[in-house]
Amino acid sequence: MLPPKYLWLLAGLLLLPALLVNLGLMTLIGDEGIRADVALEMLLSGNYLVPTINGEPYLNKPPLYNWILALSFVLSGVANEWSARLPTVIFLLCYATVCVWYLRKHVSQLEALLVAAMLITCGRILFWDSLLGLIDICFSLVVFANFLWIFHWAEQGRWWRMFVGSWLITVVAFMLKGLPALVFQVLTIAAWLAWLGRERHRTLLRAAGWALRRGLSLPNWIGMGLAFGLLGSYYYLYAQQAPVVPLLERLFTESAKRTAVQYGMGKTVLHLFTFPFEMAYHFFPWSLMVLLVFVRGAFRQIWQHRLLTFFAVTFAANIWVYWSSVEVYPRYLLMFLPLVFLPFAHWYLQPAFRQTPFGKWVSGLFVTFALLATLGALAPLFLQERLARVPALALKSLFLFALCGWMLLHVWRQDAVRQLPAMVVLLLAVRLGFDWFVLPDRLREDWGTVVRATTVETARKVVAEEQELWLYKGTWIPATNSFYLSSHTGQIVRRTLHPDPFDWMIVDTTLYRVPLQVKSEFKIRHGRRTMLVGPLRPAATIRSK
């Protein structure tokens, strides 16, 4: 059996290959295409204040993450899937680093390492979000850092630093994702001040009065003033180039559209019951440790530990916003993961908890998962015809089988100090197998592969013919297609209401009957439809259906 430090070393050696192999292989999905296309249009237009898609203002998100992607495109020298997704991996590693750096001040280094490792290797991040060029991991890092800032300086009674600093961090979070940043800020500060007031005063009235006075103190007003001043400065500059009222209206509609306001009470009530089970599925296998909540004394340990108490209060103050929202995706919850993973690790490392029926269930499920992963490593050997394009298939499969089997022995021993890092190694090995075998197979089967290939081919024809490319009137294409067209032509695909018959047009033939000289065509994801491209016939009559 390997000593724990060597298991952690092995996990470190696997980490970067697991996160980076084939990172740029798959076609961008819808939201990735939006982020990448907005960033690319900033570079092409030189306008970094007004985000656009097809040259028209994009109102759904503030521009900070687009600036980050634009920087990634510039530093890498190319705008493609790899450079769009690399920031996600970097921010994930930064998120894990922040967990280790700060948590070890309040808990053991082993617990801090476990929280960081559990964050990276939970199912939703390891097999989905870490593969995509989306905002959420970066946003979650900033929000979690704000949680820590609030706790750290409130504990020291340094209220100026706590309020002003947290509001400045909130500005960064707002520029990433808008109003949710303000919701996190207000709810977290209000909840923690209320808790501190309860600790200082026995009566509810006096506790509420203390929290209210602290919340209305000068440091908080100064912090809010600075935050809204900085945000107002951006929107003032924005208003010099584009109408700001539609942008501000969209900020509020984006936050309200996933609630009962849109979906009604029936779906909302159903969501209240299904939400915990759905989230447990997405954050498997570490979510299995939620069973330890039912061990006697679990909550008592939380209230006896200062940081765990803050995490519990912060979680309770914020999670209801998402629990009550029908259209909520797991990636919206990534800032909560350290809040729940820390008590999980804290409990599981105690023999008294592992020896309870719930602890034995968790350990047994870990063993079962490790066994299935080990056997699954051999699956590519039986799919060699389907995976024929994977180089050294047998060697890779046997390597993963040996590694997973070795980790299975450590998990089987049920010694938590070895079992948990062995689980981390095993999960990284599974991700490596996913990179090697699943992604190439998915590439072959995915409709997005056809979308990318046909769009890039169209872009090459446009370049070869030295043409300008336009969207014809009300024709709409997904941002993914726009990104591939712009990245390969070097031009923004803008809309025109007054087409030049000699320019190449992208025409939605379900909306318009146009006598088009078809020069090319490409596919889009929505409805698996085909868009036609070419010049209009001179002097031809163009009419709508």
C-alpha positions in Angstrom: 0.0 0.0 0.0 1.2 3.5 -0.9 1.7 6.0 2.0 -0.9 8.8 1.7 1.7 11.4 0.6 2.5 9.3 -2.5 -1.2 8.9 -3.3 -1.5 12.7 -3.3 1.7 12.9 -5.5 0.1 10.4 -8.0 -3.0 12.5 -8.0 -1.0 15.6 -8.8 0.8 13.8 -11.7 -2.5 12.8 -13.2 -4.3 16.2 -12.7 -3.0 18.2 -15.7 -3.2 15.3 -18.2 -6.7 14.5 -17.1 -7.9 18.1 -17.4 -6.1 19.0 -20.7 -6.0 15.9 -22.9 -8.4 16.5 -25.8 -9.7 19.7 -24.2 -10.3 21.3 -27.6 -11.6 18.3 -29.4 -15.4 18.8 -29.2 -17.4 21.4 -31.1 -18.5 24.4 -28.9 -21.9 24.0 -27.4 -24.5 26.8 -27.4 -23.4 28.9 -24.3 -19.7 28.3 -25.1 -20.4 29.7 -28.6 -22.0 32.8 -27.1 -19.0 33.5 -24.8 -16.5 32.8 -27.5 -18.3 34.8 -30.3 -18.8 37.8 -28.1 -15.1 37.8 -27.1 -14.0 37.4 -30.8 -16.2 40.2 -32.0 -14.6 42.4 -29.3 -11.2 41.7 -30.9 -12.4 42.2 -34.4 -14.3 45.4 -33.7 -11.9 46.9 -31.1 -15.0 47.7 -28.9 -14.6 46.2 -25.5 -17.4 48.0 -23.7 -20.5 46.9 -25.7 -20.6 43.1 -26.1 -22.1 42.1 -29.5 -23.2 39.1 -31.4 -23.4 39.6 -35.2 -22.6 43.2 -34.5 -25.7 43.7 -32.4 -25.6 44.4 -28.6 -25.6 41.2 -26.5 -27.5 42.1 -23.3 -27.5 38.9 -21.2 -24.2 39.1 -19.4 -21.7 41.8 -18.5 -18.4 41.7 -20.4 -15.7 40.6 -17.9 -15.5 37.0 -18.9 -15.5 38.0 -22.6 -12.4 40.1 -21.8 -10.8 37.1 -20.2 -11.5 35.0 -23.3 -10.3 37.7 -25.6 -7.0 37.8 -23.7 -6.8 34.0 -24.0 -7.3 34.3 -27.8 -4.5 36.9 -28.0 -2.0 35.0 -25.8 -2.6 31.7 -27.5 -2.5 33.3 -31.0 -5.7 31.6 -32.1 -9.4 31.7 -31.3 -10.5 28.1 -31.1 -12.0 25.5 -28.7 -8.7 25.1 -26.8 -8.2 28.7 -26.1 -11.9 29.2 -25.2 -11.7 26.4 -22.6 -8.3 26.8 -21.2 -9.4 29.7 -18.8 -11.9 27.3 -17.3 -9.1 24.9 -16.3 -7.0 27.7 -15.0 -9.8 29.0 -12.8 -10.6 25.6 -11.6 -7.0 25.1 -10.4 -7.1 28.6 -8.8 -10.4 27.6 -7.0 -8.8 24.5 -5.6 -5.7 26.4 -4.6 -7.8 29.0 -2.7 -9.5 26.1 -0.9 -6.2 24.6 0.3 -4.5 28.0 1.1 -7.3 29.3 3.3 -8.9 26.2 4.7 -5.7 24.9 6.2 -5.7 27.9 8.5 -8.8 26.5 10.2 -8.7 22.7 9.6 -6.1 20.1 9.0 -4.1 20.2 5.8 -5.6 16.8 4.9 -9.1 18.2 5.1 -8.1 21.2 3.1 -6.6 19.0 0.4 -9.6 16.8 0.3 -12.0 19.7 -0.2 -9.9 20.9 -3.1 -9.7 17.4 -4.6 -13.4 16.7 -4.1 -14.2 20.0 -5.9 -12.1 19.0 -9.0 -13.3 15.4 -9.1 -17.0 15.6 -8.4 -18.9 14.3 -11.4 -20.4 17.5 -12.6 -17.0 19.4 -12.8 -14.8 16.5 -13.8 -16.9 15.2 -16.7 -18.7 18.3 -17.8 -17.9 21.8 -16.6 -14.1 21.5 -16.6 -14.5 20.6 -20.3 -16.4 23.7 -21.3 -15.6 27.4 -21.9 -18.3 28.8 -19.6 -18.4 31.5 -16.9 -19.5 29.5 -14.0 -16.3 28.1 -12.5 -14.7 31.6 -12.6 -17.8 33.2 -11.1 -17.9 30.5 -8.4 -14.3 31.1 -7.5 -14.9 34.9 -7.0 -18.1 34.3 -5.0 -16.4 31.7 -2.7 -13.4 34.1 -2.3 -15.9 36.7 -1.1 -17.4 34.2 1.4 -13.9 33.7 2.8 -13.2 37.5 2.9 -16.4 38.2 4.8 -15.7 35.5 7.3 -12.0 36.3 7.8 -12.4 40.0 8.5 -15.6 39.8 10.4 -13.9 37.4 12.8 -11.2 39.9 13.4 -13.7 42.8 13.8 -12.1 44.7 10.9 -15.4 46.0 9.6 -13.9 48.5 7.1 -11.9 45.8 5.4 -14.8 43.4 5.5 -17.4 45.6 4.0 -15.3 47.6 1.5 -13.3 44.6 0.4 -16.4 42.4 -0.1 -18.2 45.0 -2.1 -15.2 45.4 -4.4 -15.1 41.6 -4.9 -18.8 41.8 -5.6 -18.1 44.3 -8.4 -15.8 41.6 -10.0 -18.6 39.0 -9.6 -21.2 41.3 -11.0 -19.1 42.0 -14.1 -19.0 38.3 -14.7 -22.7 37.4 -14.2 -24.8 40.3 -13.2 -27.4 40.5 -10.4 -26.7 37.1 -8.7 -23.5 38.6 -7.4 -25.5 41.2 -5.4 -27.8 38.5 -4.1 -24.9 36.5 -2.7 -23.4 39.6 -1.2 -26.6 40.8 0.6 -27.8 37.4 1.8 -24.4 36.3 3.1 -23.6 39.5 5.0 -27.2 39.7 6.4 -27.1 36.1 7.5 -23.7 36.3 9.2 -24.4 39.5 10.9 -27.6 38.0 12.2 -25.7 35.0 13.5 -23.1 37.2 15.2 -25.8 39.3 16.8 -27.4 36.2 18.2 -24.1 35.2 19.7 -23.6 38.6 21.3 -27.2 39.0 22.7 -29.6 36.6 24.2 -32.8 38.3 23.2 -33.9 38.3 19.6 -34.7 42.0 19.6 -31.3 43.1 20.8 -29.5 40.6 18.4 -31.5 42.0 15.5 -30.7 45.6 16.6 -27.0 44.8 16.7 -27.0 43.2 13.3 -29.1 46.1 11.8 -26.8 48.8 13.2 -23.7 46.9 11.9 -25.3 46.5 8.5 -26.2 50.2 8.3 -22.8 51.4 9.5 -20.6 53.7 7.6 -18.2 51.0 6.3 -21.0 49.2 4.6 -22.4 52.4 3.0 -18.9 53.3 1.8 -18.4 49.9 0.3 -21.8 50.0 -1.5 -21.0 53.5 -2.7 -17.7 52.4 -4.2 -19.3 49.3 -5.8 -22.2 51.1 -7.4 -19.9 54.0 -8.4 -17.6 51.5 -10.3 -20.5 49.7 -11.9 -22.2 53.1 -12.7 -19.0 54.2 -14.4 -19.1 51.2 -16.7 -22.7 51.7 -17.6 -22.1 55.4 -18.2 -19.3 54.5 -20.7 -21.7 51.9 -22.2 -24.4 54.5 -22.6 -22.1 56.6 -24.8 -22.1 53.8 -27.4 -25.4 52.0 -27.1 -28.8 52.4 -25.3 -28.4 51.4 -21.7 -32.1 51.0 -20.7 -32.6 47.7 -22.6 -29.4 46.4 -21.0 -30.6 47.2 -17.4 -34.0 45.7 -18.1 -32.4 42.5 -19.3 -30.4 42.2 -16.1 -33.6 41.8 -14.1 -35.4 39.6 -16.6 -32.4 37.2 -16.7 -32.6 36.8 -12.9 -36.4 36.3 -12.8 -37.0 34.0 -15.7 -36.2 30.8 -14.0 -38.5 31.3 -11.0 -42.2 30.6 -10.3 -42.9 33.9 -12.1 -42.3 32.0 -15.3 -43.0 28.4 -14.5 -45.9 28.6 -12.1 -46.4 27.1 -8.6 -47.0 23.5 -9.8 -43.6 23.0 -11.3 -41.9 25.0 -8.5 -43.4 22.8 -5.8 -42.3 19.6 -7.7 -38.8 21.1 -8.1 -38.6 21.6 -4.3 -38.8 17.8 -3.9 -36.6 16.7 -6.7 -33.8 19.3 -6.3 -31.8 17.5 -3.6 -31.8 14.2 -5.5 -30.9 15.8 -8.8 -28.0 17.7 -7.2 -26.8 14.5 -5.4 -26.6 12.8 -8.8 -24.6 15.6 -10.4 -22.0 15.8 -7.7 -21.5 12.0 -7.3 -19.5 10.3 -5.8 -18.8 12.8 -3.0 -22.4 13.6 -2.6 -22.8 10.0 -1.1 -21.3 11.4 2.0 -24.5 13.4 2.7 -25.6 10.2 4.5 -23.3 11.3 7.4 -25.7 14.1 8.1 -27.9 11.5 9.8 -25.2 10.4 12.3 -25.9 11.6 15.8 -23.8 14.6 16.7 -23.0 15.6 13.1 -24.6 19.0 13.4 -23.3 19.5 16.9 -19.8 19.4 15.4 -20.7 22.0 12.9 -21.8 24.5 15.6 -18.6 23.8 17.6 -16.3 24.7 14.7 -16.2 28.4 13.7 -15.6 28.0 9.9 -18.0 25.1 9.6 -20.6 27.3 11.3 -20.0 30.1 8.8 -20.2 27.7 5.9 -23.5 26.3 7.2 -25.0 29.7 7.7 -23.9 30.9 4.3 -25.2 27.8 2.6 -28.6 28.1 4.3 -28.8 31.8 3.5 -28.2 31.4 -0.2 -29.2 27.9 -1.4 -33.0 28.6 -1.2 -32.6 31.0 -4.1 -31.7 28.0 -6.4 -33.8 25.5 -4.6 -36.9 27.5 -5.4 -35.9 28.2 -9.0 -37.2 25.7 -11.5 -34.7 26.2 -14.3 -31.5 25.8 -12.4 -28.4 24.1 -13.7 -25.9 22.3 -11.5 -23.1 24.7 -12.7 -24.9 27.5 -10.9 -24.2 25.8 -7.6 -20.4 25.4 -7.8 -19.7 28.1 -5.2 -21.5 25.9 -2.6 -19.3 22.9 -3.1 -16.6 23.7 -0.5 -19.3 24.7 2.0 -20.6 21.1 1.9 -17.5 19.2 1.1 -15.6 20.5 4.2 -18.1 19.0 6.7 -18.2 15.8 4.6 -14.4 15.4 4.9 -14.4 16.5 8.5 -16.9 13.8 9.5 -15.6 11.0 7.3 -12.1 11.3 8.7 -13.3 10.4 12.1 -13.4 6.7 12.8 -16.5 7.1 15.0 -18.5 8.4 12.0 -17.2 5.7 9.6 -18.1 2.9 12.0 -21.8 4.0 12.1 -24.2 2.3 9.6 -24.3 5.4 7.5 -20.5 5.6 7.4 -20.3 1.9 6.4 -22.8 2.6 3.6 -20.7 5.4 2.3 -17.5 3.3 2.4 -19.2 0.4 0.8 -20.5 2.6 -2.1 -17.0 3.9 -2.6 -15.7 0.4 -2.9 -18.5 -0.5 -5.4 -17.7 2.5 -7.5 -14.0 1.7 -7.5 -14.8 -1.9 -8.5 -17.0 -0.8 -11.4 -14.4 1.8 -12.6 -11.7 -0.9 -12.6 -13.9 -3.3 -14.7 -15.0 -0.4 -16.9 -11.4 0.3 -17.8 -11.4 -2.9 -19.8 -14.4 -1.9 -21.9 -12.4 -0.3 -24.7 -10.9 -3.7 -25.4 -14.3 -5.0 -26.4 -15.0 -1.9 -28.5 -11.9 -1.9 -30.7 -13.9 -1.7 -33.9 -15.8 1.4 -32.8 -12.7 3.0 -31.2 -10.4 2.1 -34.1 -9.0 5.6 -34.4 -7.8 5.7 -30.8 -4.0 5.2 -30.9 -2.5 2.5 -28.5 -6.0 1.6 -27.4 -5.0 -1.7 -25.7 -2.1 -0.2 -23.9 -4.2 2.7 -22.6 -7.0 0.4 -21.5 -4.6 -1.9 -19.6 -2.8 1.0 -18.0 -6.1 2.3 -16.7 -7.1 -1.1 -15.5 -3.9 -1.6 -13.6 -4.1 1.9 -12.1 -7.7 1.6 -11.1 -7.2 -1.9 -9.7 -4.3 -0.6 -7.6 -6.5 2.2 -6.2 -9.3 -0.3 -5.6 -7.0 -2.1 -3.1 -6.5 1.2 -1.2 -10.2 1.9 -1.2 -11.1 -1.6 -0.1 -8.9 -1.2 3.0 -11.4 1.5 4.2 -8.6 3.5 5.9 -9.9 7.0 5.2 -6.4 8.6 5.1 -5.6 6.3 2.1 -9.1 5.6 0.9 -10.1 9.2 0.0 -6.9 10.2 -1.9 -7.1 6.8 -3.7 -10.6 7.7 -4.7 -9.3 11.0 -6.1 -6.6 9.1 -8.1 -9.2 6.7 -9.4 -11.5 9.5 -10.5 -8.7 11.3 -12.4 -7.9 8.0 -14.0 -11.6 7.6 -15.1 -11.4 11.2 -16.5 -8.3 10.2 -18.5 -10.1 7.3 -19.9 -13.0 9.6 -20.8 -10.6 11.9 -22.6 -8.9 9.0 -24.5 -12.0 6.9 -25.4 -15.3 8.7 -24.9 -14.5 12.1 -26.4 -13.2 10.7 -29.7 -16.2 8.4 -30.0 -18.5 11.3 -29.1 -16.8 13.4 -31.8 -17.6 10.8 -34.4 -21.2 10.6 -33.5 -22.0 14.2 -32.5 -24.0 16.4 -34.9 -21.9 19.3 -33.7 -19.0 17.8 -35.6 -21.0 18.2 -38.9 -22.0 21.7 -37.8 -18.3 22.7 -37.3 -17.0 21.0 -40.4 -19.6 22.5 -42.8 -19.3 26.0 -41.2 -15.5 26.0 -41.4 -15.8 24.9 -45.1 -18.1 27.7 -45.8 -15.8 30.2 -44.2 -12.9 28.9 -46.3 -14.9 29.4 -49.5 -15.7 33.0 -48.4 -12.0 33.7 -47.9 -11.0 32.1 -51.1 -13.6 34.2 -53.0 -12.6 37.3 -51.1 -16.3 38.0 -50.2 -18.1 39.7 -47.4 -20.6 37.6 -45.5 -23.9 38.9 -44.2 -27.0 37.6 -42.4 -30.0 38.3 -44.7 -32.6 40.4 -42.9 -34.2 38.3 -40.1 -32.1 35.2 -40.6 -30.7 33.9 -37.3 -27.8 31.5 -36.8 -26.5 30.1 -33.5 -23.5 31.9 -31.9 -21.4 28.8 -32.4 -21.7 29.1 -36.2 -21.0 32.8 -36.0 -17.9 32.1 -34.0 -16.5 29.6 -36.5 -17.4 31.9 -39.4 -15.7 34.9 -37.8 -12.6 33.0 -36.6 -11.9 31.6 -40.1 -12.8 34.7 -42.1 -11.6 37.5 -39.8 -14.9 39.4 -40.2 -18.0 39.9 -38.0 -21.0 38.3 -39.6 -23.4 41.2 -39.4 -27.1 41.6 -40.3 -28.2 43.6 -43.3 -31.7 44.9 -44.2 -30.5 46.3 -47.5 -28.5 43.5 -49.1 -26.1 44.1 -51.9 -26.9 41.4 -54.5 -23.2 40.7 -55.1 -22.3 40.1 -51.4 -22.7 36.6 -50.0 -25.8 36.2 -47.8 -26.7 33.6 -45.2 -30.4 33.0 -45.8 -33.0 31.2 -43.7 -35.1 29.5 -46.4 -37.9 28.8 -44.0 -38.4 32.6 -43.7 -37.5 33.9 -47.2 -37.8 32.7 -50.7 -34.8 34.2 -52.3 -33.4 33.5 -55.8 -30.0 32.7 -54.3 -26.9 31.6 -56.3 -25.9 28.9 -53.7 -22.2 28.8 -53.3 -22.1 26.9 -50.0 -24.2 25.7 -47.1 -23.7 24.8 -43.5 -25.6 23.0 -40.7 -26.9 24.4 -37.4 -27.7 22.5 -34.3 -31.3 23.7 -33.9 -33.5 21.4 -35.8 -30.5 20.1 -37.7 -31.3 22.6 -40.4 -29.3 23.7 -43.4 -28.4 27.4 -44.1 -27.7 28.4 -47.6 -25.0 30.9 -48.6 -24.4 32.8 -51.7 -25.0 36.1 -53.6 -28.5 37.2 -54.6 -29.2 37.3 -58.3 -28.9 40.8 -59.6 -32.2 42.6 -60.2 -34.1 39.6 -58.8 -37.3 40.2 -56.8 -36.9 39.3 -53.2 -40.1 38.5 -51.3 -40.9 37.1 -47.9 -43.1 34.0 -47.5 
